[in-house]
């Protein structure tokens, strides 16, 4: 599925940090939204979602969604700040269970946020539903990296996670994506938005190796203070490959399906890589799409054409539910909706398959096809178009899937084309996907439940020791798996 950003978690980081920054600024100016304006904005939001969102009732039944709309509306009985209104909307949009749907407010007060947004100065990592300290920005938790966090200010880490989960969108009933995006700054910013912003944090921790417990007293830091010492992520190319000649293998790392240059360049890169695989006689291929936030569906189809053993379809169909939009005047990008060519079908929806080359049968490539042993690495950060790739490999029994359940759903998602609705009174922005995309797979609810990501053949997660030492347990498992297979085959 084509999306504008390379990593979906960036959308959510912006949702929390920018939303909170503007809310602080609004409070500072005494900017309060009246009851009538709140109710008017909410009605516009509800009507817009009901008209345009093709997956509104995919994972939440209409009656339950209606009850959520109604109960939220009843809470709009007093003037509110932007942050109070936003906090009511976040669980509502999360109820849709669509990773591409989110709400945020304007970024006018970003500078204010940098100096006033107080956070717990820790980066956490999550393993088997437990939280561990990955990085300390304050030095007040010195020597405690790798220690498990049991509670923060008297709230258990499980209670905190569940509070944040209610405000975080994800596809279907998936949770690996939510844990994935809590790593980095989202946990500390989400805590400030949804729970509290104290000057001091009491953090109960335990050393996993000895069982020794301590209560840490940590001073809150602003976003700006944290950013001064935050370790910047290293640049990762869109596509890279390295060879392991000892086992006749190659690791193809794809960080995004959103080509930064052009589709033609992306195709040329794929061709050169698979030509190199052929020349090196690599009959084992590991395709690593962990942390791949998706991108252009056509790039997924082009990649799978090198791996397919028979003609295939990538997308079963794509459809919209709306041919008009009542509040188009409040949409910042109306042409995104108005220029779509829609064909009404017998079910009352509108087909838009013309946008997706993967909706047509695709033949495997003739030059340099890969016919060897295929392994795909995936995790909770594998979403949108990237999860479609994993679903294809799984459905056609073409690959062994190793890692975690993907963050994107096996059977498809909503996205593709987005409306940016700006509510007139609060100026809150709502991102509404308008196209529902069905992956070209058969429904098998026993082996692949509806509303879940692609389930791996082998679930492999890092333990805290390997995570802290940057040892790639998942890749090592895949390499050992290939080695054992070669041993069985006498190679």
C-alpha positions in Angstrom: 0.0 0.0 0.0 1.4 3.4 -1.0 1.9 5.7 1.9 3.6 9.1 2.2 6.0 8.3 4.9 8.7 5.6 5.0 8.0 4.6 8.6 4.4 4.6 9.9 5.7 5.2 13.5 6.8 8.7 12.5 3.1 9.5 11.9 2.3 8.5 15.5 5.3 10.3 17.0 4.0 13.4 15.3 0.5 12.8 16.5 1.7 12.7 20.1 4.4 15.3 20.2 2.9 17.9 17.9 -0.5 17.4 19.4 0.7 17.9 22.9 2.9 20.9 21.9 0.0 22.8 20.5 -2.2 21.9 23.4 0.3 23.4 25.8 0.4 26.5 23.7 -3.4 26.7 23.7 -3.5 26.4 27.5 -0.9 29.1 27.8 -3.1 31.5 25.7 -6.3 30.5 27.5 -7.6 29.0 24.3 -10.7 27.0 25.4 -13.1 25.4 22.9 -16.8 25.9 23.7 -19.3 23.1 24.0 -21.1 24.0 20.7 -17.9 24.1 18.8 -16.8 20.8 20.3 -20.0 19.1 19.4 -20.0 20.6 15.9 -16.4 19.4 15.2 -17.3 16.0 16.5 -20.3 15.7 14.2 -18.2 16.7 11.2 -15.6 14.1 12.3 -18.2 11.3 12.7 -20.0 12.0 9.4 -16.7 12.2 7.5 -15.5 8.8 8.9 -18.9 7.2 8.2 -18.9 8.5 4.7 -15.4 7.9 3.6 -13.6 5.3 5.7 -13.9 2.0 4.0 -12.7 0.0 7.0 -14.8 1.6 9.7 -16.6 -1.6 10.5 -14.0 -4.1 9.4 -12.8 -5.1 12.9 -15.4 -3.2 15.0 -19.0 -3.9 14.4 -21.2 -1.0 13.5 -23.3 -1.2 16.7 -20.1 -1.1 18.8 -18.7 1.8 16.8 -21.9 3.7 17.0 -22.0 3.2 20.8 -18.4 4.6 20.9 -19.4 7.6 18.9 -22.4 8.2 21.1 -20.7 7.8 24.4 -17.8 10.1 23.3 -20.3 12.7 22.2 -22.0 12.7 25.5 -18.7 13.7 27.2 -18.6 16.9 25.2 -20.7 18.7 27.9 -18.3 21.3 29.0 -15.6 23.6 27.5 -12.3 21.8 26.9 -8.7 22.6 26.0 -7.3 21.1 22.8 -5.5 18.4 24.8 -8.7 17.3 26.6 -10.5 17.1 23.2 -7.7 15.2 21.6 -7.5 12.7 24.5 -11.2 11.9 23.8 -10.6 11.4 20.1 -7.5 9.2 20.3 -9.3 6.1 21.8 -12.2 6.7 19.3 -10.0 6.6 16.3 -7.9 3.7 17.7 -11.2 1.8 18.0 -11.3 1.7 14.1 -8.3 -0.5 14.3 -6.6 1.1 11.3 -3.0 2.0 11.4 -3.4 4.6 8.7 -6.1 6.6 10.6 -4.9 9.2 13.1 -5.6 12.6 14.6 -3.3 15.4 15.4 -3.3 19.2 15.8 -1.3 21.9 14.2 2.4 22.3 14.7 2.4 26.1 15.4 3.8 25.6 18.9 6.6 23.2 18.1 9.2 25.5 19.6 7.1 25.8 22.7 7.0 22.0 22.9 10.8 21.7 22.7 11.3 23.7 25.9 8.2 22.7 27.9 7.3 19.2 27.0 8.6 17.3 30.1 9.2 13.6 29.7 10.6 10.6 31.5 14.2 10.6 30.1 14.4 6.9 29.2 14.1 4.9 26.1 12.6 1.5 26.8 12.6 -1.7 24.8 9.9 -4.3 25.1 10.4 -8.1 25.1 7.6 -10.6 25.8 5.4 -7.8 27.2 8.0 -6.6 29.6 9.9 -3.3 29.5 13.6 -2.8 29.9 15.8 0.3 30.0 17.6 0.7 26.7 19.0 4.2 27.1 19.2 6.8 29.9 19.3 10.5 28.9 19.7 11.8 32.4 22.5 9.6 33.9 20.3 9.2 37.0 19.7 5.6 35.9 23.4 5.1 35.3 24.4 1.5 35.2 20.8 0.3 34.9 20.5 -0.2 31.1 19.1 -3.7 30.5 17.2 -3.6 33.8 13.5 -4.4 33.8 11.1 -1.6 34.6 8.3 -2.8 37.0 6.5 0.5 37.6 6.6 4.3 37.1 5.2 6.5 39.8 3.2 3.7 41.4 1.6 2.5 38.1 2.7 -1.0 36.9 4.3 -1.1 33.5 1.4 -3.3 32.4 -1.1 -0.7 33.4 0.8 2.0 31.6 1.1 0.0 28.4 -2.6 -0.8 28.4 -3.5 2.9 28.8 -1.2 3.8 25.9 -2.5 1.0 23.8 -6.0 2.4 24.0 -4.8 5.6 22.3 -2.6 3.9 19.7 -4.0 2.8 16.3 -3.0 -0.5 14.8 -4.4 -2.8 12.1 -7.0 -5.2 13.4 -6.2 -6.8 16.8 -2.4 -6.6 16.3 -0.2 -5.8 19.3 3.3 -6.3 17.9 3.1 -3.0 16.1 2.0 -1.1 19.2 5.0 -2.5 21.2 7.2 -1.7 18.3 6.3 2.0 18.2 6.5 2.4 22.0 10.2 2.0 21.6 12.0 5.3 21.0 10.3 8.6 22.0 6.7 7.4 21.8 6.6 5.8 25.3 7.8 8.9 27.1 5.7 11.3 24.9 2.7 9.1 25.2 3.1 8.9 29.0 3.1 12.7 29.2 0.1 13.1 27.0 -2.1 10.3 28.4 -0.9 9.9 32.0 1.1 12.7 33.6 4.0 15.2 33.5 5.5 15.2 36.9 8.8 16.9 37.7 10.2 13.7 39.2 9.7 10.0 38.3 10.0 7.1 40.7 10.9 4.1 38.6 10.9 0.7 40.2 13.5 -1.6 38.4 14.9 -5.0 38.8 18.1 -6.6 37.5 17.1 -9.6 35.5 20.3 -11.4 36.1 20.4 -11.1 40.0 16.8 -10.3 41.0 18.0 -7.2 42.8 15.4 -4.4 42.9 15.9 -0.6 43.2 13.7 2.5 43.2 15.2 5.2 41.0 14.5 8.9 41.4 14.7 10.5 37.9 14.2 14.1 37.0 12.0 14.9 34.1 13.6 16.5 31.0 12.2 18.5 28.2 12.1 17.3 24.6 14.9 19.8 23.7 17.1 18.6 26.5 16.6 15.0 25.4 17.2 15.8 21.8 20.6 17.3 22.6 21.9 13.9 23.7 19.6 11.6 21.7 21.6 9.2 19.5 20.8 9.8 15.9 19.8 6.9 13.8 22.3 5.7 11.2 21.4 6.1 7.6 20.1 2.9 6.0 19.8 2.6 2.2 16.5 1.6 0.7 17.9 -1.7 -0.5 21.1 -3.5 0.3 22.5 -6.9 -0.1 25.4 -8.9 1.3 26.6 -12.4 0.6 27.4 -15.3 2.9 29.4 -17.5 0.5 30.1 -20.2 3.1 26.4 -21.2 2.9 25.7 -20.0 -0.6 23.4 -17.4 0.8 22.6 -13.7 0.5 20.7 -11.3 2.8 18.6 -8.8 1.0 17.6 -5.9 3.3 14.7 -3.8 2.2 14.1 -0.8 4.5 11.2 0.6 2.6 9.1 0.1 -0.5 8.8 3.8 -1.0 11.4 4.6 -3.7 13.2 7.9 -2.9 14.2 8.4 -6.6 11.9 6.7 -9.1 10.2 3.4 -9.8 12.5 2.8 -12.7 15.6 3.2 -10.5 14.0 0.8 -8.0 13.4 -1.8 -10.7 17.0 -1.4 -12.0 18.3 -1.9 -8.5 16.3 -5.1 -8.1 17.5 -6.4 -11.5 21.2 -5.8 -10.6 20.7 -7.5 -7.2 19.1 -10.6 -8.6 21.7 -10.7 -11.4 24.4 -10.7 -8.7 22.6 -13.6 -6.9 22.6 -15.6 -10.1 26.3 -14.9 -10.8 27.3 -15.8 -7.2 25.2 -19.0 -7.4 23.4 -18.0 -4.1 20.6 -20.6 -3.8 19.6 -19.4 -0.3 18.0 -15.9 0.1 17.0 -14.1 3.3 14.7 -11.1 2.6 14.7 -8.9 5.6 11.7 -6.5 5.8 11.8 -5.9 9.6 10.9 -2.3 10.4 9.8 -1.7 6.8 6.8 0.7 7.0 5.6 0.0 3.5 5.4 2.2 0.5 4.6 1.7 -3.2 2.5 -1.5 -3.9 4.1 -1.7 -7.4 7.5 -2.2 -5.8 6.2 -5.1 -3.8 4.8 -6.7 -7.0 8.1 -6.1 -8.8 10.1 -7.8 -6.0 7.8 -10.8 -5.7 8.0 -11.3 -9.5 11.6 -12.4 -9.0 10.6 -14.9 -6.3 7.3 -16.3 -7.6 7.2 -19.9 -8.9 4.0 -19.3 -10.9 1.9 -16.4 -12.2 0.3 -14.5 -9.3 -1.8 -11.6 -8.2 -0.7 -9.2 -5.4 -4.0 -7.5 -4.8 -7.4 -9.2 -5.0 -9.3 -5.9 -5.4 -9.3 -2.3 -4.0 -12.5 -0.3 -3.3 -14.0 2.8 -1.9 -17.3 3.3 -0.1 -17.9 7.0 -1.0 -18.6 8.9 -4.2 -19.3 12.2 -2.3 -18.0 13.9 0.8 -20.2 16.2 2.7 -17.5 18.3 4.3 -15.1 18.5 1.4 -14.7 22.2 2.2 -12.9 21.3 5.4 -10.5 18.9 3.6 -7.0 20.3 3.0 -6.4 18.1 -0.1 -9.8 17.8 -1.8 -8.2 16.8 -5.2 -6.9 13.6 -3.7 -10.6 12.6 -3.5 -12.1 14.4 -6.4 -9.7 13.1 -9.1 -10.2 9.4 -8.3 -11.9 7.4 -11.0 -14.5 5.1 -9.4 -16.5 2.3 -10.9 -19.6 1.3 -9.0 -20.0 -2.4 -8.5 -23.0 -4.5 -7.5 -22.2 -4.4 -3.8 -22.6 -0.7 -3.7 -18.9 0.1 -3.3 -16.6 1.6 -5.9 -13.7 -0.2 -7.6 -10.4 1.6 -8.0 -8.2 -1.3 -9.2 -6.7 0.9 -11.9 -4.4 2.5 -9.2 -2.8 -0.8 -8.4 -0.8 -2.9 -11.0 -0.8 -5.7 -8.5 -4.5 -6.3 -9.2 -3.6 -7.9 -12.5 -2.0 -11.3 -12.9 1.8 -10.9 -13.0 4.2 -13.4 -14.6 7.5 -14.3 -12.9 10.4 -12.4 -14.4 12.4 -14.2 -17.1 15.8 -12.7 -16.4 17.5 -13.8 -13.2 14.5 -15.3 -11.3 15.4 -16.7 -7.9 14.2 -20.3 -7.5 16.1 -21.3 -4.5 15.4 -21.5 -0.7 13.7 -18.3 0.5 13.4 -17.0 4.1 11.6 -13.8 5.1 12.4 -11.9 8.3 9.5 -9.8 9.7 8.5 -8.1 12.9 5.9 -5.7 14.4 7.4 -2.9 12.4 6.6 -4.7 9.1 3.4 -2.9 8.1 1.3 -1.7 5.1 2.8 -2.8 1.8 5.6 -4.6 3.5 3.2 -6.9 5.3 1.5 -7.6 2.0 4.8 -8.9 0.7 5.1 -11.3 3.7 1.5 -12.4 3.2 2.2 -13.3 -0.5 5.3 -15.3 0.5 3.4 -17.1 3.2 0.2 -17.8 1.1 2.1 -19.2 -1.8 4.2 -21.3 0.5 7.2 -19.7 -1.1 9.1 -18.8 2.0 9.8 -19.7 5.6 8.7 -16.7 7.8 10.9 -16.0 10.8 10.6 -13.4 13.5 7.4 -11.8 14.8 3.8 -11.4 13.7 3.8 -8.5 11.2 2.2 -5.2 12.2 0.1 -5.1 9.1 -2.8 -7.5 8.6 -2.6 -10.6 6.4 -5.8 -10.0 4.5 -5.3 -6.4 3.7 -5.7 -2.9 5.0 -7.2 0.6 4.4 -5.0 3.3 3.0 -3.8 4.1 -0.5 -5.4 7.5 -0.7 -5.9 9.9 2.2 -8.1 12.9 3.1 -6.7 15.4 5.6 -9.8 16.7 7.4 -9.3 19.9 9.4 -12.0 20.4 12.0 -13.0 24.1 11.8 -13.3 25.0 15.4 -10.5 23.0 17.1 -8.2 22.8 13.9 -7.6 19.2 14.8 -6.5 17.3 11.8 -7.8 13.8 10.9 -6.1 11.6 8.4 -8.8 9.4 6.8 -7.8 6.6 4.4 -10.3 6.1 1.6 -9.3 2.9 -0.2 -9.7 -0.7 1.2 -7.1 -3.1 -0.3 -7.6 -6.8 -0.2 -4.5 -9.0 -0.4 -4.8 -11.7 -3.0 -4.9 -14.6 -0.5 -7.6 -17.1 0.4 -9.3 -16.8 3.7 -8.2 -19.5 6.2 -9.2 -18.4 9.7 -7.7 -21.4 11.3 -4.1 -20.9 10.3 -4.4 -17.2 9.8 -7.1 -15.5 11.9 -8.8 -12.4 10.6 -7.5 -9.1 12.1 -4.0 -10.5 12.7 -0.7 -9.9 11.0 1.1 -12.6 9.1 2.0 -15.2 11.6 5.6 -16.5 11.4 6.6 -20.1 10.9 9.2 -19.6 13.6 8.7 -17.0 16.3 12.0 -15.6 17.3 12.5 -12.6 19.5 15.6 -11.0 21.1 16.3 -11.6 24.7 17.5 -8.5 26.7 21.1 -9.5 26.5 21.2 -9.8 22.7 19.1 -6.6 22.4 21.5 -4.5 24.5 24.5 -6.0 22.6 22.9 -5.5 19.2 23.2 -9.2 18.4 20.7 -10.1 15.7 19.2 -13.2 17.1 16.6 -13.4 14.3 19.2 -13.3 11.5 21.4 -15.8 13.3 18.4 -18.2 13.6 17.8 -17.9 9.9 21.5 -18.5 9.1 21.5 -21.6 11.4 18.3 -22.8 9.7 19.9 -22.7 6.3 23.0 -24.4 7.7 21.0 -27.2 9.1 19.0 -27.6 5.9 22.3 -27.8 3.9 23.5 -30.5 6.3 20.4 -32.6 5.8 20.9 -32.3 2.0 24.5 -33.3 2.3 25.9 -30.0 1.0 
